[in-house]
Amino acid sequence: MSENSKIEWTDHTFNPWEGCQQVGPGCDHCYTETRNARFAGGIAINWGPGAPRRRTSAANWRKPLAWNAAHPEFSAAHGRRQRVFCASLADVFDNAVDLLWRRDLFRLIADTPNLDWLLLTKRIGNVSTMLRHIGVERLPENVWLGATIVNQEEANRDIPKLLSVPARVRFLSMEPLLGPVDLTRLPHGDESDLDVLRGQVVYTSQHFAVPPDPLGKLISWVIVGGESGPGARPMHPGWARSLRDQCEEAGVPFLFKQWGEWRLMSADEQRANPASVTRGHVSSWPDGTLGRGDFGSNGGYGKPLFLMGKKAAGRLLGGRTHDEFPEGR
């Protein structure tokens, strides 16, 4: 289990159990399934339908208590609360997990009020029911609830479910980002759309004179990243730039985690990195664009991305890092 996590948007990673199963296109190259197989002799024994989930040790469960006790020192040094990502090797709202384990986790969350717990799930529709099953009426104030969104289809389907759950902070992890996503125009009936960054219902062009209706709930934070690891799919630069711009215009904190394995390279970089050029490039995209057009007029679709590796690709977007966070408790 990870302490002082290398994940850019958290301080600690806590896994109450290990195991999961694939539920969408973002799971196709799941690094945690590969990790599970590596430590289990080549077979991912805790992955897939019917596979047993493995609860972690009592010593691991005590770590958040120690982090909670260290709050005064951490706050004095950093001026904020500690963030705990739960769970990187599982899903808190996985149907195959014993509900008593989930009950124990929420007791631990209640016992660590100095920590902000980041619960990220691919099963956002399970949250309300599973909380009722363990006697939790609403999420504790120190929980940030997030949904994984990889394309527009998942945004349309799952973000309204996320907004339906009362939470102090609601966030999106858009990694791996597999297509363009507009967070300002999600389908909402025949005559209106949802702008989830501003928390309002926006009426269609036929009703342009009708002012937006406030929802009283919105997305507080957006994380974007490309896929890494073997077989990683490329992320188009325009997809990331669009989400950055949407968040900037709405005043929503935006964090760009990484490009993944693929990135645009300047001519100078290509000359300096012949191995990346040799390893391959891509300029064909799902919308049918086949490398035609120039960068400015075609959003970059005409420029090939090169397979560079995660470290070399880095996490600069527009020439700088984006490390914005919502306010904690």
Rosetta silent file (secondary structure, phi, psi, omega in degrees, C-alpha in Angstrom):
SEQUENCE: MSENSKIEWTDHTFNPWEGCQQVGPGCDHCYTETRNARFAGGIAINWGPGAPRRRTSAANWRKPLAWNAAHPEFSAAHGRRQRVFCASLADVFDNAVDLLWRRDLFRLIADTPNLDWLLLTKRIGNVSTMLRHIGVERLPENVWLGATIVNQEEANRDIPKLLSVPARVRFLSMEPLLGPVDLTRLPHGDESDLDVLRGQVVYTSQHFAVPPDPLGKLISWVIVGGESGPGARPMHPGWARSLRDQCEEAGVPFLFKQWGEWRLMSADEQRANPASVTRGHVSSWPDGTLGRGDFGSNGGYGKPLFLMGKKAAGRLLGGRTHDEFPEGR
SCORE:     score description
SCORE:     0.000 S_00000001
   1 L     0.000  146.738 -169.972    0.000    0.000    0.000 S_00000001
   2 L   -96.661  133.516  170.400    1.259    3.440   -0.896 S_00000001
   3 L  -119.783  146.321 -172.250    2.139    6.222    1.470 S_00000001
   4 L    52.351   60.788 -170.238    3.239    9.609    0.150 S_00000001
   5 L   -58.962  149.185  174.559    1.737    8.551   -3.158 S_00000001
   6 L   -81.663   -9.397  176.658    3.317    9.286   -6.533 S_00000001
   7 L   -67.561  129.206 -168.975   -0.144   10.088   -7.900 S_00000001
   8 L   -62.497  -25.549 -171.335   -0.106   13.822   -8.551 S_00000001
   9 L  -105.659   13.971  177.677   -3.462   14.609   -6.982 S_00000001
  10 L  -141.470  163.750  176.068   -3.208   12.829   -3.646 S_00000001
  11 L   -96.984  -36.973 -178.686   -0.911   12.579   -0.624 S_00000001
  12 E  -134.669  152.844  170.914   -1.636    8.968    0.333 S_00000001
  13 E  -118.230  129.202  178.780   -3.171    5.927   -1.313 S_00000001
  14 L  -125.975  126.741  177.500   -5.162    3.521    0.829 S_00000001
  15 L  -114.816  107.598  179.022   -6.538    0.206   -0.423 S_00000001
  16 L   -71.462  -26.112  175.997   -8.988   -1.458    1.961 S_00000001
  17 E  -154.132  173.394 -179.112   -9.178   -4.433   -0.396 S_00000001
  18 E  -131.446  140.541  178.030   -7.899   -5.488   -3.806 S_00000001
  19 E   127.559  151.528 -177.831   -9.754   -6.737   -6.857 S_00000001
  20 E  -170.401 -167.441  170.511  -12.285   -5.554   -9.425 S_00000001
  21 L  -154.175  157.681 -175.850  -13.623   -6.315  -12.888 S_00000001
  22 L   -71.987  136.709 -178.685  -13.837   -4.431  -16.165 S_00000001
  23 L  -131.276    0.744 -178.842  -16.950   -2.316  -16.662 S_00000001
  24 L  -172.569  177.469 -175.991  -16.117   -0.007  -19.574 S_00000001
  25 H   -63.025  -26.482  178.016  -13.618    1.021  -22.263 S_00000001
  26 H   -67.522  -15.499 -178.052  -11.404    2.801  -19.744 S_00000001
  27 H   -90.394   -3.494 -170.290  -10.713   -0.603  -18.149 S_00000001
  28 L   -56.391  -36.236 -178.568   -9.321   -2.223  -21.292 S_00000001
  29 L  -119.262   51.523 -173.124   -5.680   -1.874  -20.213 S_00000001
  30 L   -63.606  116.568 -178.848   -6.154   -1.980  -16.446 S_00000001
  31 H   -70.154  -29.011 -178.098   -2.761   -1.700  -14.752 S_00000001
  32 H   -73.529  -32.365  174.412   -4.124   -3.010  -11.453 S_00000001
  33 H   -65.616  -42.783  177.029   -5.357   -6.225  -13.072 S_00000001
  34 H   -61.876  -41.759  178.475   -1.902   -6.696  -14.582 S_00000001
  35 H   -62.523  -42.428 -179.778   -0.341   -5.998  -11.178 S_00000001
  36 H   -61.267  -41.035  178.514   -2.635   -8.524   -9.512 S_00000001
  37 H   -66.428  -38.889 -178.310   -1.576  -11.202  -11.996 S_00000001
  38 H   -62.657  -36.921 -178.560    2.105  -10.389  -11.527 S_00000001
  39 L   -90.257    1.483 -179.340    1.898  -10.953   -7.780 S_00000001
  40 L  -123.657   28.073  174.417   -0.262  -14.060   -8.110 S_00000001
  41 L    76.895   23.642  174.658    1.850  -16.178  -10.422 S_00000001
  42 L   103.934   -9.204  178.954    0.462  -14.950  -13.732 S_00000001
  43 L  -121.400  129.120  179.797   -3.284  -15.141  -13.075 S_00000001
  44 L   -77.403   86.856 -171.103   -5.303  -12.167  -11.785 S_00000001
  45 L   -71.377  -17.136 -179.141   -7.023  -14.148   -9.051 S_00000001
  46 L  -106.759   17.487 -176.295   -8.935  -11.149   -7.654 S_00000001
  47 E  -120.352  142.362  174.056  -10.218   -9.895  -11.015 S_00000001
  48 L   103.620  168.053  179.323  -13.339  -10.635  -12.983 S_00000001
  49 L   -59.912  130.225  178.219  -16.899  -11.836  -12.319 S_00000001
  50 L    81.688   -7.483 -179.955  -17.025  -14.204   -9.351 S_00000001
  51 L   -75.307  139.791 -179.630  -13.402  -13.643   -8.364 S_00000001
  52 L   -71.867  138.589  171.773  -12.860  -13.132   -4.626 S_00000001
  53 L   -84.291  149.152 -176.415  -11.750   -9.702   -3.466 S_00000001
  54 E  -111.311  117.823  177.028   -8.841   -9.670   -1.014 S_00000001
  55 E   -74.895  139.188 -178.565   -9.079   -7.549    2.120 S_00000001
  56 L   -80.469  173.052 -169.609   -5.792   -5.920    3.092 S_00000001
  57 L   -71.444  160.988  176.145   -4.026   -6.381    6.417 S_00000001
  58 H   -61.791  -36.117  178.740   -4.944   -4.897    9.784 S_00000001
  59 H   -62.932  -39.274  177.906   -1.621   -3.047    9.768 S_00000001
  60 H   -65.399  -39.548 -179.794   -2.590   -1.383    6.480 S_00000001
  61 H   -66.282  -20.676  178.822   -5.972   -0.373    7.929 S_00000001
  62 H   -81.767  -15.431 -176.407   -4.172    1.399   10.790 S_00000001
  63 H   -59.744  -44.860  178.573   -2.224    3.716    8.481 S_00000001
  64 H   -59.558  -30.188  177.123   -5.009    6.286    8.016 S_00000001
  65 H   -64.534  -37.861  177.711   -5.234    6.606   11.798 S_00000001
  66 H   -69.298  -41.292  177.411   -1.558    7.567   11.862 S_00000001
  67 H   -62.417  -40.364  179.371   -2.033   10.069    9.019 S_00000001
  68 H   -62.319  -42.022 -179.885   -4.978   11.550   10.883 S_00000001
  69 H   -66.211  -25.280 -178.484   -2.898   11.925   14.053 S_00000001
  70 L   -87.280    9.912 -176.772   -0.195   13.713   12.039 S_00000001
  71 H   -56.322  -46.072 -177.739   -2.600   16.420   10.892 S_00000001
  72 H   -57.650  -43.460 -179.491   -1.146   19.288   12.980 S_00000001
  73 H   -66.928  -42.767 -178.935    2.364   18.774   11.580 S_00000001
  74 H   -65.738  -44.831 -179.185    1.119   18.352    7.997 S_00000001
  75 H   -62.740  -39.384  178.756   -1.164   21.374    8.189 S_00000001
  76 H   -65.135  -35.581 -177.303    1.619   23.518    9.616 S_00000001
  77 H   -80.984  -34.292 -171.701    3.971   22.472    6.811 S_00000001
  78 H  -116.736  -12.131  178.481    1.529   22.589    3.875 S_00000001
  79 L    71.924   23.570  179.878   -1.322   24.836    4.968 S_00000001
  80 L  -159.334  179.573  177.981   -4.002   22.291    4.137 S_00000001
  81 L   -89.151  161.262  177.136   -5.431   18.887    4.974 S_00000001
  82 E   -80.618  142.339  176.807   -4.098   15.558    3.720 S_00000001
  83 E  -105.699  134.205 -179.418   -5.813   13.905    0.765 S_00000001
  84 E  -121.491  118.369  175.518   -6.279   10.119    0.701 S_00000001
  85 E   -86.321  122.046 -179.441   -7.148    8.317   -2.541 S_00000001
  86 E  -133.820  114.594    9.831   -9.265    5.228   -1.824 S_00000001
  87 L  -133.786  134.513 -176.858   -8.934    2.782   -3.601 S_00000001
  88 L   -78.690  -19.733 -176.990   -6.366    2.573   -6.408 S_00000001
  89 L  -112.932   18.659 -176.280   -6.478   -1.242   -6.661 S_00000001
  90 E  -164.549 -168.325  173.496  -10.231   -1.693   -6.322 S_00000001
  91 L  -136.656  123.814 -177.216  -13.576    0.122   -6.401 S_00000001
  92 L   -57.561  -31.849 -174.580  -15.292    1.104   -3.145 S_00000001
  93 L  -108.253   31.779  175.169  -18.702    0.550   -4.749 S_00000001
  94 L   -69.826  132.003 -179.233  -17.919   -2.767   -6.447 S_00000001
  95 L   -62.840  -25.879 -174.818  -20.913   -5.153   -6.313 S_00000001
  96 L   -86.058    1.880 -177.742  -18.659   -8.101   -5.433 S_00000001
  97 L   -90.679  137.488  176.514  -17.350   -6.564   -2.200 S_00000001
  98 L   -57.302  127.154 -177.871  -18.696   -7.698    1.165 S_00000001
  99 H   -64.026  -24.225  177.274  -20.917   -4.896    2.475 S_00000001
 100 H   -68.526  -32.580  174.826  -19.406   -5.372    5.950 S_00000001
 101 H   -64.041  -41.780 -179.905  -16.009   -4.380    4.512 S_00000001
 102 H   -66.425  -38.029  176.075  -17.603   -1.227    3.133 S_00000001
 103 H   -61.006  -43.636  178.546  -19.191   -0.551    6.516 S_00000001
 104 H   -62.004  -38.625  179.389  -15.762   -0.880    8.158 S_00000001
 105 H   -62.809  -44.603 -178.568  -14.292    1.553    5.632 S_00000001
 106 H   -70.721  -25.917  171.547  -16.876    4.222    6.394 S_00000001
 107 H   -67.515  -39.372  177.673  -16.274    3.765   10.103 S_00000001
 108 H   -64.690  -40.810  177.718  -12.587    4.386    9.409 S_00000001
 109 H   -61.011  -41.895  178.610  -13.475    7.510    7.421 S_00000001
 110 H   -65.924  -30.806 -178.819  -15.564    8.740   10.370 S_00000001
 111 L   -82.354   -2.663 -178.837  -12.647    8.050   12.729 S_00000001
 112 L  -126.966   64.173 -174.186  -10.255   10.167   10.614 S_00000001
 113 L   -68.954  -12.285  178.988  -11.965   13.580   10.376 S_00000001
 114 L   -85.680   -2.932 -179.192   -8.665   15.364    9.653 S_00000001
 115 E  -107.106  143.919  169.184   -8.296   13.578    6.294 S_00000001
 116 E   -97.022  117.068 -177.018  -10.073   14.329    3.025 S_00000001
 117 E   -94.235  123.661  179.677  -11.022   10.975    1.493 S_00000001
 118 E  -101.196  104.990 -179.558  -11.206   10.848   -2.319 S_00000001
 119 E  -100.641  108.567 -177.789  -13.557    8.042   -3.347 S_00000001
 120 E  -108.913  127.257 -175.162  -13.319    7.505   -7.099 S_00000001
 121 E  -134.538  150.575  169.379  -15.665    4.988   -8.687 S_00000001
 122 L   -96.937    5.153 -176.389  -16.636    3.581  -12.067 S_00000001
 123 L  -126.968   53.478 -173.205  -19.951    2.515  -10.512 S_00000001
 124 H   -61.310  -26.305  178.762  -21.454    5.842   -9.507 S_00000001
 125 H   -68.496  -14.966 -179.729  -24.973    4.448   -9.835 S_00000001
 126 H   -85.720  -14.845 -164.954  -24.339    2.112   -6.886 S_00000001
 127 H   -59.808  -54.626 -174.350  -23.434    4.794   -4.351 S_00000001
 128 H   -60.622  -44.729 -179.181  -26.802    5.756   -2.842 S_00000001
 129 H   -65.089  -44.519 -177.690  -28.056    2.176   -2.518 S_00000001
 130 H   -67.923  -31.976  175.069  -24.810    0.851   -1.057 S_00000001
 131 H   -66.142  -42.018  177.951  -24.679    3.655    1.522 S_00000001
 132 H   -61.503  -37.662 -177.942  -28.203    2.773    2.647 S_00000001
 133 H   -64.195  -24.727 -179.912  -27.212   -0.879    2.971 S_00000001
 134 L  -107.586   12.132  174.778  -24.548    0.011    5.549 S_00000001
 135 L    77.581   21.105  177.676  -26.672    2.552    7.408 S_00000001
 136 L   -99.476  114.900 -176.108  -24.942    5.690    6.088 S_00000001
 137 L   -73.221  -35.849  177.217  -27.573    8.354    5.381 S_00000001
 138 L  -155.246  160.476 -178.471  -25.219   10.665    3.504 S_00000001
 139 L   -62.177  139.786  175.181  -21.539   10.957    2.709 S_00000001
 140 L   -60.254  157.316 -178.205  -19.392   12.355    5.526 S_00000001
 141 L   -64.413  -21.812 -178.429  -18.162   15.932    5.097 S_00000001
 142 L   -94.874   20.420  176.619  -14.582   14.718    4.625 S_00000001
 143 E  -109.134  129.420  168.562  -15.435   12.655    1.519 S_00000001
 144 E  -102.952  126.307 -176.341  -14.858   13.887   -2.024 S_00000001
 145 E  -105.008  127.110 -178.089  -16.862   11.757   -4.456 S_00000001
 146 E  -127.229  153.501  174.737  -15.554   11.199   -7.975 S_00000001
 147 E  -122.340  139.783  174.258  -16.606    9.367  -11.122 S_00000001
 148 E   -81.423  125.636 -178.879  -14.320    8.064  -13.855 S_00000001
 149 L  -130.002  122.874 -176.477  -15.371    9.492  -17.232 S_00000001
 150 L  -114.363  -13.442 -179.082  -13.479    8.561  -20.426 S_00000001
 151 L  -157.010  177.667 -176.687  -15.767    9.744  -23.241 S_00000001
 152 H   -65.966  -36.100  179.640  -18.951   11.694  -23.978 S_00000001
 153 H   -59.343  -46.043  178.477  -21.170    8.624  -23.634 S_00000001
 154 H   -67.446  -35.378  177.378  -20.012    8.049  -20.065 S_00000001
 155 H   -61.271  -47.497 -178.996  -20.334   11.764  -19.301 S_00000001
 156 H   -62.508  -36.935 -175.157  -23.941   11.808  -20.474 S_00000001
 157 H   -81.420  -42.788 -166.394  -24.779    8.643  -18.527 S_00000001
 158 H  -102.794  -26.673 -178.350  -22.841    9.007  -15.276 S_00000001
 159 H   -64.933  -40.499  174.705  -22.370   12.677  -14.408 S_00000001
 160 H   -59.201  -33.207  176.697  -26.089   13.202  -13.641 S_00000001
 161 H   -66.923  -40.286  177.099  -25.820   10.217  -11.280 S_00000001
 162 H   -62.386  -43.034 -179.097  -22.838   11.836   -9.568 S_00000001
 163 H   -66.506  -21.842 -178.795  -24.749   15.113   -9.192 S_00000001
 164 L   -77.307  -12.488 -178.825  -27.637   13.261   -7.557 S_00000001
 165 L   -98.124  118.932  177.681  -25.456   12.250   -4.580 S_00000001
 166 L   -61.260  126.762 -179.529  -25.005   14.971   -1.931 S_00000001
 167 L  -155.366  146.873  179.448  -21.273   15.533   -1.467 S_00000001
 168 L   -64.569  -43.736  177.682  -19.047   18.381   -0.355 S_00000001
 169 E  -129.214  128.910  171.596  -16.829   17.940   -3.428 S_00000001
 170 E  -114.123  132.641 -176.980  -17.791   16.152   -6.639 S_00000001
 171 E  -138.170  163.243  177.858  -15.016   15.506   -9.122 S_00000001
 172 E  -118.320  134.510  168.719  -14.256   13.794  -12.428 S_00000001
 173 E  -107.318  104.820 -176.247  -11.228   11.660  -13.240 S_00000001
 174 E  -101.239   68.355 -176.624  -11.062   11.751  -17.032 S_00000001
 175 L  -148.537  124.446   -2.145   -8.261    9.232  -17.403 S_00000001
 176 L   -76.498  132.731  177.207   -7.678    7.617  -19.765 S_00000001
 177 L   -76.756  118.933 -172.834   -9.379   10.270  -21.874 S_00000001
 178 L  -112.057    5.450  179.389  -10.530    8.426  -25.000 S_00000001
 179 L  -176.906  170.079  178.391  -12.490   11.102  -26.830 S_00000001
 180 L   -69.905  145.237 -179.934  -13.685   14.712  -26.775 S_00000001
 181 L  -137.568  130.557  173.751  -16.099   15.641  -23.982 S_00000001
 182 L  -106.104  113.335 -179.433  -18.281   18.733  -23.580 S_00000001
 183 L   -89.322   -2.186 -177.810  -19.177   19.253  -19.915 S_00000001
 184 L  -100.288   -4.631 -178.178  -21.262   22.339  -20.641 S_00000001
 185 L  -143.200   67.258  174.576  -23.912   20.627  -22.774 S_00000001
 186 E   -87.234  141.953 -178.527  -25.014   17.259  -21.403 S_00000001
 187 E   -56.304  136.443 -178.941  -28.436   16.041  -22.615 S_00000001
 188 L  -152.495   80.509 -178.352  -31.272   17.072  -20.297 S_00000001
 189 L    79.203 -174.214 -175.127  -34.697   16.554  -21.775 S_00000001
 190 L   -81.167  -24.619 -170.898  -35.887   17.689  -25.180 S_00000001
 191 L  -122.668   11.159 -177.927  -35.412   21.415  -24.743 S_00000001
 192 E  -151.866  162.670  177.512  -32.478   21.856  -22.371 S_00000001
 193 E  -128.724  163.975  175.515  -28.940   20.736  -21.554 S_00000001
 194 E  -101.453  129.330  167.660  -26.878   20.466  -18.376 S_00000001
 195 E  -103.354   99.015 -170.842  -23.846   22.673  -17.825 S_00000001
 196 L   -81.969  -12.171  176.969  -22.299   20.682  -14.990 S_00000001
 197 L   -81.421  -29.592  177.981  -19.336   23.043  -14.503 S_00000001
 198 L  -102.577   -8.555  178.801  -21.601   25.991  -13.697 S_00000001
 199 L    67.533   53.008 -178.090  -24.353   23.906  -12.144 S_00000001
 200 E  -150.185  156.572  173.061  -27.193   25.057  -14.345 S_00000001
 201 E   -92.531  125.947 -178.074  -29.778   23.958  -16.887 S_00000001
 202 E  -111.426  130.195 -176.760  -29.215   25.687  -20.234 S_00000001
 203 E   -84.987  155.155 -174.771  -32.050   25.927  -22.713 S_00000001
 204 L   -70.238  173.173 -173.887  -31.676   25.103  -26.389 S_00000001
 205 H   -60.846  -26.436  178.407  -31.284   27.653  -29.152 S_00000001
 206 H   -69.511  -15.876 -177.932  -35.045   27.783  -29.699 S_00000001
 207 H  -124.279   40.329 -173.048  -35.318   29.154  -26.163 S_00000001
 208 L   -63.313  -22.097 -179.018  -32.262   31.413  -26.139 S_00000001
 209 L   -81.761   -9.414 -179.213  -34.160   34.163  -24.300 S_00000001
 210 L   -84.073  122.922 -178.553  -34.856   31.867  -21.340 S_00000001
 211 L   -69.183  153.996  178.441  -32.178   32.348  -18.634 S_00000001
 212 L   -61.896  149.391  175.199  -30.373   29.280  -17.242 S_00000001
 213 E   -98.887  128.159  176.950  -31.829   27.586  -14.174 S_00000001
 214 E   -70.510  139.447  177.056  -29.411   26.967  -11.278 S_00000001
 215 L   -88.536  -27.747 -174.448  -29.146   23.354  -10.151 S_00000001
 216 L    80.774   10.453  178.723  -27.553   24.087   -6.797 S_00000001
 217 L  -155.864  144.080 -176.246  -24.967   21.369   -7.475 S_00000001
 218 L  -155.397  175.257  173.965  -22.008   21.142   -9.811 S_00000001
 219 L   -85.328  127.008 -173.055  -18.690   19.484  -10.585 S_00000001
 220 L   -95.818  -11.615 -172.019  -16.016   21.019   -8.362 S_00000001
 221 E  -164.022  140.752  178.562  -12.864   19.583   -9.924 S_00000001
 222 E  -130.494  126.084  175.511  -11.698   17.938  -13.168 S_00000001
 223 E  -109.413  132.473 -179.754   -8.638   15.683  -13.573 S_00000001
 224 E  -128.153  139.847  177.560   -7.522   14.814  -17.124 S_00000001
 225 E  -161.721  153.354  174.515   -4.873   12.358  -18.281 S_00000001
 226 L   -88.029  169.112 -176.676   -3.803   10.102  -21.119 S_00000001
 227 L   -82.598  143.043  176.114   -3.320    6.358  -20.879 S_00000001
 228 L  -124.562  167.652  179.032    0.025    4.829  -19.915 S_00000001
 229 L    97.301  177.189 -178.849    1.440    1.322  -19.964 S_00000001
 230 L   -57.978  134.564  178.132    1.568   -1.415  -22.627 S_00000001
 231 L    74.300   14.062 -175.196   -0.871   -0.876  -25.463 S_00000001
 232 L   -57.739  137.641  177.101   -1.722    2.648  -24.316 S_00000001
 233 L   -88.292  142.166 -177.674   -4.130    4.528  -26.548 S_00000001
 234 L   -74.280  150.956  174.513   -3.182    8.074  -27.561 S_00000001
 235 L  -108.160  123.942 -179.852   -5.014   11.139  -26.273 S_00000001
 236 L   -68.350  135.871 -179.396   -5.601   13.863  -28.806 S_00000001
 237 H   -57.367  -35.055 -179.223   -4.226   17.246  -27.636 S_00000001
 238 H   -63.644  -32.521  178.678   -7.456   18.993  -28.599 S_00000001
 239 H   -63.570  -45.583 -179.275   -9.463   16.870  -26.179 S_00000001
 240 H   -68.183  -42.960 -179.347   -7.297   17.936  -23.239 S_00000001
 241 H   -62.813  -39.925 -179.919   -7.132   21.574  -24.311 S_00000001
 242 H   -61.210  -44.990 -179.954  -10.903   21.760  -24.658 S_00000001
 243 H   -66.824  -38.751  174.928  -11.487   20.499  -21.114 S_00000001
 244 H   -57.721  -46.716 -177.432   -8.849   22.885  -19.773 S_00000001
 245 H   -67.401  -39.356  177.975  -10.592   25.784  -21.494 S_00000001
 246 H   -59.710  -44.155 -178.963  -14.060   24.690  -20.337 S_00000001
 247 H   -67.654  -41.214 -179.330  -12.855   24.595  -16.728 S_00000001
 248 H   -62.092  -43.376 -179.411  -11.020   27.902  -17.003 S_00000001
 249 H   -66.905  -30.758 -179.003  -14.069   29.671  -18.392 S_00000001
 250 H   -92.679   -6.342 -178.756  -16.286   28.240  -15.641 S_00000001
 251 L    73.884   30.383 -179.574  -13.778   28.837  -12.828 S_00000001
 252 L  -102.405  130.576  178.673  -13.482   25.119  -12.000 S_00000001
 253 L   -55.937  138.372 -175.683  -10.102   23.768  -10.772 S_00000001
 254 E  -130.403  132.623  177.238   -8.341   21.702  -13.445 S_00000001
 255 E  -125.239  122.578  175.886   -5.486   19.227  -13.011 S_00000001
 256 E   -98.200  111.750 -171.425   -3.622   17.783  -15.979 S_00000001
 257 E   -79.986  -44.606 -175.605   -2.108   14.533  -14.771 S_00000001
 258 E  -175.971  160.032  170.842   -0.127   13.318  -17.797 S_00000001
 259 L   -80.908  -25.272 -171.652   -0.025   12.834  -21.554 S_00000001
 260 L    91.640 -142.284 -177.701    0.505    9.099  -21.153 S_00000001
 261 L   -86.531  -16.708 -171.061    2.724    7.340  -23.668 S_00000001
 262 E  -118.061  144.555  175.942    1.967    9.630  -26.628 S_00000001
 263 E  -159.643  154.769  169.720    2.599   13.312  -27.319 S_00000001
 264 E   -64.313  145.327  175.115    3.121   15.792  -30.107 S_00000001
 265 L  -128.250  137.804  173.658    6.806   16.489  -30.838 S_00000001
 266 L   -69.809  168.469  178.168    8.328   19.516  -32.469 S_00000001
 267 H   -60.747  -38.410  178.734   10.737   19.034  -35.369 S_00000001
 268 H   -64.569  -41.376  178.614   13.635   19.688  -32.996 S_00000001
 269 H   -65.075  -38.278  179.473   12.349   17.039  -30.573 S_00000001
 270 H   -63.773  -38.939  177.952   11.974   14.551  -33.399 S_00000001
 271 H   -67.942  -33.959 -177.805   15.575   15.090  -34.402 S_00000001
 272 H   -82.413  -15.065 -176.837   16.668   14.711  -30.776 S_00000001
 273 L  -128.788   62.816 -177.882   14.533   11.590  -30.194 S_00000001
 274 H   -60.789  -28.489  179.862   14.957    9.342  -33.237 S_00000001
 275 H   -63.727  -40.598  179.001   14.000    6.282  -31.173 S_00000001
 276 H   -64.857  -39.461  178.989   10.527    7.724  -30.535 S_00000001
 277 H   -64.557  -40.492 -179.121   10.088    8.472  -34.217 S_00000001
 278 H   -68.367  -35.935 -176.317   11.153    4.936  -35.119 S_00000001
 279 H   -66.161  -22.390  175.618    8.832    3.326  -32.535 S_00000001
 280 L   132.551  162.405  177.248    5.800    4.651  -34.311 S_00000001
 281 E  -148.253  167.529  179.004    3.267    7.426  -34.551 S_00000001
 282 E  -134.582  137.212  173.887   -0.447    7.881  -35.010 S_00000001
 283 L  -140.969   18.092  177.408   -2.374   10.442  -37.014 S_00000001
 284 E  -112.447  132.091 -172.362   -5.633    8.566  -37.551 S_00000001
 285 L  -126.870  161.093 -175.023   -8.507    9.294  -35.160 S_00000001
 286 L   -59.181  -23.756 -178.581  -11.947    7.857  -34.411 S_00000001
 287 L   -81.526    4.058  176.984  -13.742   10.766  -36.082 S_00000001
 288 L    96.203   -5.169  178.320  -12.293    9.726  -39.444 S_00000001
 289 L   -69.444  129.542 -174.598   -9.581   12.364  -39.627 S_00000001
 290 E  -119.704   51.542  173.973   -6.567   10.802  -41.307 S_00000001
 291 L    76.076   19.870  179.398   -3.740   13.218  -40.723 S_00000001
 292 L  -100.706  157.499  179.269   -4.948   15.911  -43.114 S_00000001
 293 L    90.682  165.780  179.520   -5.011   19.621  -42.412 S_00000001
 294 L  -101.843  168.407 -173.235   -2.692   21.795  -40.385 S_00000001
 295 L   -59.427  -46.100 -173.936   -2.500   22.169  -36.629 S_00000001
 296 L   -67.393  -42.751 -174.255   -4.169   25.558  -36.421 S_00000001
 297 L   -86.392  -16.515 -173.779   -7.172   24.936  -38.646 S_00000001
 298 L  -124.282   24.108  174.433   -7.812   21.340  -37.685 S_00000001
 299 L    63.147   17.800  179.742   -7.219   21.294  -33.948 S_00000001
 300 L    92.434   -2.904 -177.020   -3.981   19.342  -34.288 S_00000001
 301 L   -64.242  -26.099 -179.495   -5.552   16.339  -35.999 S_00000001
 302 L   -81.441   -3.908 -179.638   -3.140   16.688  -38.895 S_00000001
 303 L  -100.579  130.778  178.783   -0.105   16.389  -36.614 S_00000001
 304 L   -73.949  146.775  169.550    1.101   12.906  -35.664 S_00000001
 305 E   -95.727  145.628 -177.949    1.574   11.925  -32.033 S_00000001
 306 E  -112.639  146.199  178.816    4.691    9.966  -31.232 S_00000001
 307 E   -78.850  102.145 -171.691    5.139    7.051  -28.839 S_00000001
 308 L  -107.129  -25.924 -169.344    7.526    8.616  -26.326 S_00000001
 309 L    97.573  148.042 -173.325    6.908    6.872  -23.013 S_00000001
 310 H   -57.899  -46.125 -175.773    5.163    8.357  -19.994 S_00000001
 311 H   -65.325  -45.380 -178.830    8.192   10.088  -18.470 S_00000001
 312 H   -68.397  -35.987 -179.733    9.342   11.709  -21.702 S_00000001
 313 H   -66.580  -36.710  173.532    5.821   12.764  -22.654 S_00000001
 314 L    72.070 -159.425 -176.013    5.478   14.527  -19.306 S_00000001
 315 L  -141.767   28.910  174.987    2.543   16.584  -18.091 S_00000001
 316 L   -86.548  131.415  175.820    2.926   20.038  -19.604 S_00000001
 317 E  -126.960  119.777 -175.011   -0.173   21.360  -21.334 S_00000001
 318 L    66.807   28.508  176.641    0.195   24.658  -23.107 S_00000001
 319 L    83.230    7.328  179.065    3.767   24.886  -21.871 S_00000001
 320 E  -152.654  166.282  175.096    2.994   24.571  -18.166 S_00000001
 321 L   -83.612  154.423  176.299    1.655   22.269  -15.482 S_00000001
 322 L  -125.471  104.415 -176.915   -1.917   22.523  -14.265 S_00000001
 323 E  -127.387   65.663 -179.030   -2.200   21.544  -10.598 S_00000001
 324 L  -100.772  145.022 -177.824   -5.405   23.131   -9.340 S_00000001
 325 L  -133.335  151.499  171.386   -7.451   21.734   -6.455 S_00000001
 326 L   -75.216  166.145  176.167  -10.805   22.490   -4.862 S_00000001
 327 L   -71.486  141.279  176.365  -10.942   23.689   -1.299 S_00000001
 328 L   -78.732 -165.864 -177.751  -10.936   20.961    1.330 S_00000001
 329 L   -63.253    0.000    0.000  -13.191   20.739    4.314 S_00000001
